[in-house]
Amino acid sequence: MASQSQLKTLIELAQRETDDAAKRLGAALKAVAEAEQKHDMLIGYRDEYVKRFEAAQAAGITPMAYRNFQAFMGKLDNAITGQQEVIRHAEQRSVQEKQAWQASERKRMSYTTLNERAAAAALKLEAKRDQKQMDEHAARQAYYKR
C-alpha cells in the first residue's frame, strides 16, 4: 500500500487536476451561454427586421427593396443556423468537460478514501502496539510483585 506522503501527493495532484477541469467546465458553460445569447439576439433582430419590412410593405415597397429584403433575410437565416451549430458544438464541449471533471473528481475521492483507510489502519496498528505494551507492562508488574 502507498505511504501517507505518497497518497497526500496523489491527492494534491488530483485536486489540481479537478480544479483545472472545473475551470475548463466553467469556460465551456460560459461559451454555451454566450452562444445562446447571440442566437437570441439574432432571432430578435430578425423579428424586428420583419416588423419593419411589414410596415414598409404596407406603405408600398419597390420590387428591388423586396429582393433586398429576401436576400438579407436569407443571410440572417444562415447566420441563425450557423449560430445554432455553434451552440451544439459548445454544448458538446461542455458535456465532455463535465465528464472530465467528474472523472477527475472520482479519482480525487478515491485517493482520499485510500488515504483515510491508510490512516485508520495506522491508527489501529498504533492502538494494537499500545495495548501490547500495556499488557507486557502489566505482566511484568504482576511477575515482580510475587
C-alpha positions as CSV (number, residue, x, y, z in Angstrom):
1,M,0.0,0.0,0.0
2,A,1.2,3.5,-0.7
3,S,2.5,5.6,2.2
4,Q,0.7,8.5,3.6
5,S,3.0,11.0,2.0
6,Q,2.6,9.4,-1.4
7,L,-1.2,9.4,-1.0
8,K,-1.0,13.0,0.0
9,T,1.0,13.9,-3.1
10,L,-1.5,12.0,-5.3
11,I,-4.4,13.8,-3.6
12,E,-2.8,17.2,-4.2
13,L,-2.2,16.3,-7.9
14,A,-5.7,15.1,-8.3
15,Q,-7.1,18.2,-6.6
16,R,-5.1,20.4,-9.1
17,E,-6.5,18.2,-12.0
18,T,-10.0,18.6,-10.6
19,D,-9.6,22.4,-10.3
20,D,-8.3,22.7,-13.8
21,A,-11.2,20.5,-15.1
22,A,-13.7,22.7,-13.2
23,K,-12.2,25.9,-14.8
24,R,-12.5,24.3,-18.2
25,L,-16.1,23.3,-17.4
26,G,-16.9,26.8,-16.3
27,A,-15.4,28.2,-19.5
28,A,-17.4,25.7,-21.6
29,L,-20.6,26.6,-19.8
30,K,-19.9,30.3,-20.3
31,A,-19.4,29.6,-24.1
32,V,-22.8,27.9,-24.3
33,A,-24.5,30.8,-22.5
34,E,-22.8,33.4,-24.8
35,A,-23.7,31.4,-27.9
36,E,-27.3,31.1,-26.8
37,Q,-27.3,34.9,-26.1
38,K,-26.0,35.6,-29.6
39,H,-28.6,33.3,-31.1
40,D,-31.4,35.1,-29.1
41,M,-30.0,38.4,-30.3
42,L,-30.1,37.2,-34.0
43,I,-33.7,36.0,-33.6
44,G,-34.7,39.3,-32.0
45,Y,-33.0,41.2,-34.8
46,R,-34.8,39.0,-37.4
47,D,-38.2,39.6,-35.8
48,E,-37.6,43.3,-35.6
49,Y,-36.5,43.5,-39.3
50,V,-39.6,41.5,-40.3
51,K,-41.8,44.0,-38.5
52,R,-40.1,46.9,-40.2
53,F,-40.4,45.2,-43.5
54,E,-44.1,44.6,-43.0
55,A,-44.6,48.3,-42.1
56,A,-42.7,49.3,-45.2
57,Q,-44.7,46.9,-47.3
58,A,-48.0,48.3,-46.0
59,A,-46.8,51.8,-47.2
60,G,-45.7,50.3,-50.5
61,I,-42.4,48.8,-51.5
62,T,-40.4,48.5,-54.7
63,P,-39.5,45.2,-56.2
64,M,-35.8,46.0,-55.7
65,A,-36.4,46.6,-52.0
66,Y,-38.4,43.3,-51.8
67,R,-35.4,41.4,-53.4
68,N,-33.0,43.1,-50.9
69,F,-35.2,42.1,-48.0
70,Q,-35.4,38.5,-49.3
71,A,-31.6,38.4,-49.7
72,F,-31.0,39.9,-46.3
73,M,-33.4,37.5,-44.6
74,G,-31.6,34.6,-46.3
75,K,-28.3,35.8,-44.9
76,L,-29.9,36.3,-41.5
77,D,-31.4,32.8,-41.5
78,N,-28.0,31.4,-42.5
79,A,-26.4,33.3,-39.5
80,I,-29.1,31.9,-37.2
81,T,-28.5,28.4,-38.5
82,G,-24.7,28.9,-38.1
83,Q,-25.3,30.1,-34.5
84,Q,-27.4,27.0,-33.7
85,E,-24.4,24.9,-34.9
86,V,-22.1,26.9,-32.6
87,I,-24.5,26.2,-29.7
88,R,-24.5,22.5,-30.5
89,H,-20.7,22.4,-30.5
90,A,-20.4,24.4,-27.3
91,E,-22.9,22.1,-25.6
92,Q,-21.0,19.0,-26.8
93,R,-17.8,20.5,-25.4
94,S,-19.5,21.3,-22.1
95,V,-20.7,17.7,-21.8
96,Q,-17.2,16.5,-22.5
97,E,-15.7,18.9,-19.9
98,K,-18.3,17.8,-17.3
99,Q,-17.4,14.2,-17.9
100,A,-13.7,15.1,-17.5
101,W,-14.4,17.0,-14.3
102,Q,-16.5,14.1,-12.9
103,A,-13.7,11.6,-13.7
104,S,-11.0,13.7,-12.0
105,E,-13.3,14.2,-9.0
106,R,-13.9,10.5,-8.7
107,K,-10.1,10.0,-8.9
108,R,-9.5,12.6,-6.2
109,M,-12.2,11.0,-4.0
110,S,-10.7,7.5,-4.4
111,Y,-7.3,8.8,-3.3
112,T,-8.9,10.5,-0.4
113,T,-10.7,7.3,0.6
114,L,-7.4,5.3,0.3
115,N,-5.7,7.9,2.5
116,E,-8.5,7.7,5.1
117,R,-8.2,3.9,5.1
118,A,-4.5,4.0,5.5
119,A,-4.8,6.5,8.4
120,A,-7.4,4.2,10.0
121,A,-5.1,1.2,9.6
122,A,-2.2,3.1,11.0
123,L,-4.3,4.2,14.0
124,K,-5.4,0.6,14.5
125,L,-1.8,-0.7,14.4
126,E,-0.8,2.0,16.9
127,A,-3.6,1.1,19.2
128,K,-2.6,-2.6,18.9
129,R,1.0,-1.7,19.8
130,D,-0.1,0.4,22.7
131,Q,-2.2,-2.4,24.0
132,K,0.6,-4.9,23.6
133,Q,3.0,-2.6,25.6
134,M,0.4,-2.1,28.3
135,D,-0.1,-5.9,28.5
136,E,3.6,-6.5,28.7
137,H,3.9,-3.8,31.4
138,A,1.1,-5.3,33.4
139,A,2.6,-8.8,33.1
140,R,6.0,-7.6,34.3
141,Q,4.3,-5.7,37.2
142,A,2.5,-8.9,38.2
143,Y,5.6,-11.0,37.9
144,Y,7.7,-8.7,40.1
145,K,5.0,-8.4,42.8
146,R,5.2,-12.1,43.5
